[in-house]
């Protein structure tokens, strides 16, 4: 707590019991939802096998379609998160899920390049606000010292989804021709359905705020509300009160957006192109799915270890920097190893680093933002950062068509990871004594 803000008296037993109840009530559902969201976002990597055969998509066009999702995401992210703050997470998240589920299923009916690009853009519009909404939602329920771990729990869905999507998609592609439907169409139709079904579960189980949590005991609810309120007052006392407009123009928010952009560029470049890269080893669709799953399983283990270490040491900066450097090493090593299974080992190293950056990064915005300012600021960081999801696949596809190999593209992604490490080193403090928290962003806001 900052000076002048008294700690909330509570026994360790109340804290342990409360956090355990909140975690078991909310985290499994949120992780499963994000798992489905990520599957519908990235399964185009496996559908590309059939799409490329049927419509003759070039690597550049495929990269454009994979990345245009994030343009739709960019334009609607901030409004969506502000509306979530006003209407409540339960109703708004369910609305997002139903919308993206129908659009994801509609991908089965694309008929060429134009409809491919339009549907991918609309999928980004439909899903806009989900991820930053979850980061904001965590600030309603978890005190500061738990947030790297809960962010890591959310991000378990990312490598986990990539791994399981690889296996499921490889199997669904084997249905090619069943009932006159292409394998890639079965993939989109089957994998879209869970989003719509889970929206009903969200309406039944998700609770907007601790004040409405009838499943917490009175002392647990009071401890949680008092602790979070004390942290909010500490944030305002240390950093000043931010309006939504101030948050969207604050130098620290913009710095974090630039930092996230560089690492996301590297992350999505490899996410969307790992299946085609491994397919070049002359593997079957099913074997490609299994091979693609391996780096994400390894990345999951690495991410859990990174988040545990970050929270245990109350440190964000070096955990992010080292993870980004590990990612760059893996991507650089992948280049000359293309065409062999050693490339798979190098990409496994890269995924450990790429996913290790996430739990160290996402606790940072809540160190100086709260309320509507947090809603807008987190959404802006994520929307600008996720433009890297457009840049990475597009540049990698263009370099593949230009050079005839993925090697130059992998070096580009490695450069992005190194740029992210350098930016974090330059702009994020290792320890922020004034705020009583780790990893504050260095640029100061005048009169904050």
QUIGIRA-V995734 format. One record per residue. PSI is psi in radians with two decimals (999 if undefined). OMEGA is omega in degrees with one decimal (none if undefined). NEAR is the number of other ideal C-beta (glycine too) atoms within 8 Angstrom. Layout:
# QUIGIRA-V995734
PSI,OMEGA,NEAR  PSI,OMEGA,NEAR
This chain:
# QUIGIRA-V995734
2.59,177.4,8  2.84,179.2,10  2.41,178.6,3  -0.17,179.0,4  1.82,-175.4,10  2.55,176.3,5  2.62,178.5,6  2.12,-179.1,8  2.25,177.3,3  2.60,179.0,9  2.64,175.6,5  -0.50,-179.6,6  -0.71,177.5,6  -0.77,179.0,11  -0.83,-178.6,10  -0.79,-178.0,8  -0.73,-177.9,10  -0.86,-179.0,12  -0.64,178.1,10  -0.79,179.7,8  -0.79,-179.5,11  -0.77,-178.1,13  -0.83,-177.6,10  -0.49,179.6,8  -0.71,-169.5,10  -0.73,-170.0,11  -0.78,179.9,11  -0.75,179.9,7  -0.79,-178.1,12  -0.71,179.1,12  -0.75,179.3,12  -0.73,179.6,10  -0.81,-178.8,14  -0.57,174.2,15  -0.85,-179.5,12  -0.72,179.3,13  -0.78,-177.9,15  -0.61,177.3,13  -0.82,-179.1,13  -0.42,179.6,15  -0.66,-169.1,9  -0.10,-177.1,12  -0.18,176.3,13  -0.42,177.6,12  -0.60,178.4,13  -0.61,175.7,17  -0.38,-177.7,13  -0.48,178.6,12  -0.89,-179.7,13  -0.67,179.7,12  -0.74,-179.7,14  -0.64,177.8,10  -0.72,-173.6,5  -0.69,-174.0,8  -0.07,177.3,8  0.64,179.8,5  2.37,171.7,12  2.92,177.3,8  -0.61,179.1,12  -0.80,-179.8,11  -0.73,177.7,11  -0.78,178.5,15  -0.67,177.3,17  -0.79,-179.7,12  -0.70,178.2,13  -0.69,-175.0,15  -0.42,-176.0,16  -0.35,171.2,13  -0.74,-172.7,15  -0.30,172.5,14  -0.77,174.4,12  -0.71,177.3,16  -0.78,-174.9,15  -0.83,-172.8,12  -0.45,-173.1,9  0.07,-175.4,12  -0.93,-176.2,16  -0.86,177.4,11  -0.68,-179.2,8  -0.74,-177.5,14  -0.61,176.4,16  -0.69,177.6,13  -0.61,176.4,10  -0.74,178.4,16  -0.62,-176.3,10  -0.68,-173.4,6  -0.34,-176.1,7  2.54,-173.8,9  -0.64,-173.1,12  -0.95,-177.6,11  -0.72,-174.3,9  -0.71,178.5,14  -0.71,177.4,15  -0.71,178.0,13  -0.77,179.3,9  -0.77,-175.8,15  -0.76,178.9,17  -0.76,-178.9,11  -0.86,-177.0,10  -0.51,178.4,15  -0.77,179.7,15  -0.68,179.0,11  -0.72,179.3,12  -0.71,176.1,14  -0.57,178.6,11  -0.31,176.6,10  -0.39,-179.8,14  -0.25,-174.1,11  0.23,176.8,7  2.61,-173.3,9  0.19,-179.0,4  -3.01,-174.9,7  -0.75,-175.4,9  -0.85,-179.7,6  -0.55,175.5,10  -0.85,-179.0,14  -0.73,-178.8,11  -0.79,-177.3,8  -0.63,177.2,12  -0.68,177.0,15  -0.79,-179.2,12  -0.56,176.3,11  -0.69,176.2,16  -0.72,177.0,16  -0.78,-176.9,11  -0.69,-175.7,13  -0.18,-176.2,15  2.29,177.3,14  -0.24,-176.2,16  -0.97,-175.6,14  -0.89,178.5,9  -0.48,174.7,15  -0.67,178.2,15  -0.69,176.8,12  -0.75,176.8,15  -0.75,-179.4,16  -0.66,178.1,11  -0.60,179.8,12  -0.32,176.1,12  -0.34,-168.1,10  -0.44,-172.8,10  2.20,172.7,10  2.83,-170.2,9  -0.71,-171.7,10  -0.16,179.9,6  -0.05,-164.4,10  -0.54,176.6,15  -0.67,-179.8,14  -0.70,-179.6,11  -0.57,173.8,12  -0.71,177.1,15  -0.68,177.3,15  -0.74,176.5,11  -0.78,-177.1,14  -0.15,170.2,12  -0.50,179.8,12  -0.43,-174.0,13  -1.13,176.6,12  -0.59,177.6,15  -0.74,177.9,11  -0.76,179.1,14  -0.70,-179.4,14  -0.89,-176.5,14  -0.62,176.1,11  -0.67,178.4,14  -0.77,-178.4,17  -0.84,-178.0,11  -0.77,-178.5,11  -0.70,176.6,14  -0.65,178.6,15  -0.74,-179.0,9  -0.54,177.7,12  -0.35,177.9,17  -0.18,178.8,9  0.16,-178.0,9  2.13,178.9,10  -0.24,178.9,7  2.21,-178.3,7  0.46,178.6,3  0.29,-177.1,4  2.37,178.9,10  2.71,178.6,9  -0.72,-179.6,13  -0.49,176.0,15  -0.73,174.3,10  -0.71,-179.2,15  -0.90,-177.9,14  -0.74,-176.5,15  -0.85,-176.7,11  -0.74,-174.6,8  -0.21,176.7,15  -0.49,-172.4,14  -0.71,-176.8,10  -0.54,-179.3,9  -0.74,-178.6,15  -0.73,179.6,11  -0.77,-177.0,8  -0.37,176.3,12  -0.63,178.4,13  -0.61,177.4,8  -0.69,177.4,9  -0.80,179.4,14  -0.55,-177.5,10  -0.59,-168.2,6  -0.47,-174.3,8  2.42,178.2,12  2.33,-173.8,11  -0.87,-173.9,8  2.79,178.0,8  -0.57,-179.3,12  -0.43,-179.1,6  0.10,-174.0,7  1.48,178.1,10  -0.27,179.4,4  -0.02,171.7,6  2.54,173.4,12  2.81,-176.0,6  -0.77,-179.2,6  -0.58,178.0,7  -0.79,-179.6,12  -0.73,-179.4,12  -0.74,178.7,8  -0.79,-177.2,13  -0.81,-179.7,14  -0.73,-179.6,10  -0.72,-180.0,10  -0.81,-179.1,11  -0.65,177.8,13  -0.71,177.5,8  -0.71,177.5,13  -0.67,178.4,11  -0.75,178.5,10  -0.65,178.0,9  -0.73,178.8,13  -0.79,-180.0,14  -0.72,-179.3,10  -0.70,-176.1,9  -0.74,-170.7,10  -0.12,-178.0,12  2.89,179.4,7  2.20,-178.5,4  2.33,165.1,14  2.94,177.5,8  -0.76,-179.4,11  -0.73,178.5,6  -0.70,-179.6,11  -0.66,-176.6,16  -0.22,179.5,11  0.05,-177.1,7  2.43,-176.0,12  -0.59,-180.0,8  -0.70,177.1,11  -0.78,-178.9,15  -0.62,176.7,10  -0.77,178.0,13  -0.61,177.6,13  -0.75,178.5,12  -0.69,178.9,10  -0.77,-179.1,15  -0.61,179.2,15  -0.78,-175.1,13  -0.72,-178.3,14  -0.56,177.3,18  -0.64,176.9,14  -0.80,178.8,15  -0.69,-176.1,19  -0.89,-175.6,13  -0.42,174.1,15  -0.80,-178.9,16  -0.55,-179.6,16  -0.84,-175.5,10  -0.40,-175.6,15  -0.08,177.1,16  -0.76,177.3,12  -0.85,177.1,14  -0.62,178.7,11  -0.79,-179.4,11  -0.50,177.1,13  -0.51,-180.0,10  -0.16,175.5,9  0.17,179.7,9  0.56,176.7,3  2.73,172.9,9  2.97,178.5,5  -0.74,-179.9,13  -0.77,179.0,10  -0.64,177.3,9  -0.73,177.5,16  -0.79,179.5,17  -0.75,-179.5,11  -0.68,-179.5,12  -0.54,-178.1,14  -0.55,-172.1,13  -0.88,-179.7,11  -0.56,-177.9,14  -0.55,173.5,15  -0.79,178.1,10  -0.70,178.7,11  -0.61,178.1,14  -0.80,179.5,13  -0.78,179.8,9  -0.72,-178.7,13  -0.71,178.5,17  -0.77,179.6,10  -0.72,-179.1,9  -0.77,-177.3,15  -0.72,178.1,14  -0.78,-179.8,10  -0.70,-179.0,9  -0.78,178.8,13  -0.70,-177.7,12  -0.67,-179.4,6  -0.06,-177.4,8  0.84,-173.8,8  2.37,-177.5,11  -0.74,-170.6,15  -1.00,-175.4,14  -0.53,175.8,8  -0.68,177.1,15  -0.84,-175.6,16  -0.85,-177.2,11  -0.71,178.5,10  -0.73,179.3,15  -0.66,178.3,16  -0.71,176.2,12  -0.74,178.3,13  -0.78,-179.6,19  -0.72,179.2,15  -0.79,179.3,12  -0.72,-179.4,16  -0.72,178.2,18  -0.75,-179.4,10  -0.49,-178.7,10  -0.58,-174.0,12  -1.09,-177.6,12  -0.18,-178.2,5  0.01,-179.7,11  2.46,-178.2,13  -0.04,178.0,6  2.84,178.5,7  -0.25,175.4,6  -0.47,176.3,7  -0.59,177.8,13  -0.71,177.8,11  -0.73,179.7,9  -0.68,178.3,13  -0.46,174.4,15  -0.71,175.0,13  -0.73,-179.9,12  -0.72,-178.4,16  -0.59,175.1,17  -0.81,-179.9,17  -0.78,-176.9,18  -0.79,-178.9,15  -0.37,174.9,16  -0.40,179.0,17  -0.50,-168.6,13  -0.86,179.9,12  -0.39,175.6,16  -0.44,-175.3,16  -0.83,-165.5,13  -0.30,170.7,10  -0.26,-173.1,14  -0.82,-176.2,12  -0.65,-177.4,14  -0.09,176.3,14  -0.39,-178.7,15  0.08,179.2,13  2.58,175.0,15  2.84,176.2,10  -2.52,179.8,8  -0.57,178.1,10  -0.69,177.1,13  -0.72,179.1,14  -0.87,-178.8,15  -0.72,-177.6,14  -0.80,178.5,15  -0.72,178.9,15  -0.70,179.2,16  -0.77,178.6,14  -0.81,-177.3,14  -0.69,-177.3,13  -0.77,177.3,15  -0.77,-179.8,13  -0.68,-177.1,13  -0.11,168.0,14  -0.42,172.9,13  -0.45,175.0,18  -0.36,171.8,15  -0.81,-174.5,13  -0.81,-175.8,11  -0.99,179.8,19  -0.66,-178.0,17  -0.84,-179.0,13  -0.73,180.0,13  -0.73,177.3,18  -0.74,179.5,18  -0.76,179.2,11  -0.59,176.9,12  -0.80,179.4,15  -0.57,-177.2,10  -0.74,-174.0,7  -0.27,-178.2,8  0.09,179.9,5  2.78,178.0,7  -0.08,-170.5,13  -0.84,-179.1,10  -0.66,178.6,11  -0.69,177.9,14  -0.64,176.8,15  -0.62,175.5,11  -0.79,178.9,12  -0.67,177.0,15  -0.70,177.5,14  -0.66,177.3,9  -0.73,178.6,15  -0.71,177.6,18  -0.67,177.2,11  -0.67,178.7,9  -0.73,177.7,15  -0.76,-179.2,14  -0.71,-179.7,8  -0.71,177.5,12  -0.72,178.7,13  -0.66,-175.5,9  -0.45,-169.2,6  -0.16,-178.5,10  2.19,176.0,14  2.59,175.9,9  -0.57,-179.0,9  2.37,-178.2,8  1.54,-174.4,11  -0.65,-176.9,5  -0.66,-178.7,7  -0.23,-177.5,13  0.32,-177.4,9  2.91,-177.2,9  2.55,167.8,11  0.68,176.8,17  2.70,178.5,13  2.36,-170.5,13  -0.82,-173.8,9  2.26,-178.5,8  2.58,178.8,7  2.18,179.8,11  2.39,174.5,4  0.35,179.3,4  999,none,10
